[in-house]
Amino acid sequence: MWFIPRDLRTLFIAEDSDLHENNFTWAYNIDTKKLSRIASVPTGGEATGLQPLDNLGGFRYLMLNAQHPGYVGYLAGMPTVTQDSGEKKDKNTGKDSAGK
């Protein structure tokens, strides 16, 4: 949890919960008592690493991470990458000395 900065009077909360599918980052204004969801992370992930930046080029920023998201669709179906054994292959057949 972070208060950034004091004059903003807002508590930022990064969530890691098993109560629902996605976790969120929340902003809670301590004066108005208003709770606002400001970010959602991918299914199975945790909102972590809240990092406030104040007055960077005249602006305020709140950075956050999504730790170990479980189901990121654009990564699905990618081939497995294996380390090259360094064994030479026949350039005509493409096979190694074991015939593979």
N, C-alpha and C positions, 0 to 999 in steps of 0.2 A: 504494500500500500504506500502511496505517496501523496503528500500535499505539495502541490507546485503552483506557483509560489504562494506565499502566505496571503498576498492580496487577492489571489484568485479564489481562495476559500473553498477549494474543491478537493475531495479525496478521490484518488484514482485506485481502482481495485482490479487486479489481474486474477482471473478465476481459474481454478483447477478443481473441477467437481465431477462426480459421477451421477449427478441428478438429471442430466439431459445430454443429448448427443454432442452439441457444440459448446465450447466454453467461450466466455466473453470477457471484455474489459469494460468496466463501468466507471462512470463519473458521478460522484455524489456531492452535491452542493450542500455544505453544512448550514447555510443560512436559509435557503428555500426548502431544504429537505427533499429536493428532487433528485431521483436516481435515473441516469440515462445510460443506455447501452451505446458505447462508442466504437466497439470493434468486435468481430467474431472471428475465431480461428477455425481451421478445418477440423472435421470430425476426428475425434480421438486425441486432438492436440490440447495443449495447455497454453494459456496466455501467460507469458513470463517476461522478466527482464524489463520492467518499466523504467525508462530512463528519460527524465525531464531535461529539456534544454531551454533556458530562459534567455531572451534577448539575443538570438542568433540572427543578425541582420535585421533587427527590429521585430522579430517574430518569436513566438513561443512554440515549442514542439514537444510532443510526447511520443517517444519511440517505444515499441514493444516487439517481442518475439513470439513466434508460435513454436513451442517445443514439441518434438516428435509427433507431428500430425499422422494420423493413421491411414486415411484414405484420400490420397491426392490423385485425382483421376488422370491428370496429364502425365503422370509417371507410370501408369499401368501399362503392361504389355511390353515394356522395354526388355531387350535381350540381356541375358546375363553376361557380364564382362569377366573373362578369365585372364589370368596373367599368362603371357607367352612363356613357354618352357625354355625357349631359346634353341630348341632342337631344329636343325635344318630340315627343310622339306624339299622333296624333288620338285623342280620347277615345271616338269612336264605333267606329273600326276597329282601334285599337291599333297602327296602323302609323306609321312615321316618314315623312319627306319622300321617302325613297328607295323607299317602298312595302314596307318590311320590318317 
